[in-house]
């Protein structure tokens, strides 16, 4: 794994994770970070902000839904802890 996966690799991993989880289920961004960086917290935490950016782009493209407290939230309004899911129509 490169130290810093590019946005394309992050987007692919997010999509893989939400598709694997399935419609109606969510994925924690830290799961995605650990899948890419392993269990070393110092390494996976460095990916959290880039994953948020990639998730925002995927949300803008209609490919994932960003949820906060179980409800969809627009990327521009995202603050704090969130989870990712497939759109209901997927």
MOGI-V719523 format. One record per pair of residues at least 24 apart in sequence whose ideal C-beta (glycine too) atoms are under 10 Angstrom apart, sorted by the first residue. I is the first residue (numbers start at 1). GAP is how many residues later the second one is. Records with the same first field share a line. If there is no record, write none. Layout:
I=GAP + GAP
//
This chain:
1=34 + 35 + 36 + 37 + 42 + 46
2=34
3=34 + 40 + 43 + 44
4=32 + 33 + 42 + 43 + 46
5=28 + 31 + 32 + 42 + 45 + 46 + 49
6=44 + 48
7=43 + 44 + 46 + 47 + 50
8=46
9=27 + 41 + 45
10=26 + 37 + 40 + 41 + 42 + 43 + 44 + 45 + 47 + 48
11=40 + 42 + 43 + 44 + 46 + 47 + 50 + 52 + 53
12=42
13=34 + 38 + 41
14=37 + 40 + 41 + 43 + 44 + 45 + 49 + 50 + 70
15=39 + 43 + 48 + 49 + 69 + 71
17=47 + 67
18=37 + 40 + 45 + 46 + 47 + 65 + 66 + 67 + 68 + 69 + 72
19=44 + 45 + 67 + 71
21=62 + 63 + 64 + 65
22=63 + 64 + 68
23=62 + 63 + 64 + 65 + 66 + 67
24=61 + 62 + 64 + 66
25=58 + 60 + 61
26=38 + 39 + 40 + 41 + 44 + 56 + 57 + 58 + 59 + 60
27=28 + 37 + 56 + 57 + 58 + 59
28=53 + 54 + 55 + 56
29=25 + 26 + 37 + 52 + 53 + 54 + 55
30=51
31=52 + 53
32=52
51=33
52=26 + 30 + 32
54=30
55=27 + 28 + 29
58=26
59=25 + 28
62=25 + 27 + 28
63=24 + 27
64=26
65=25
//
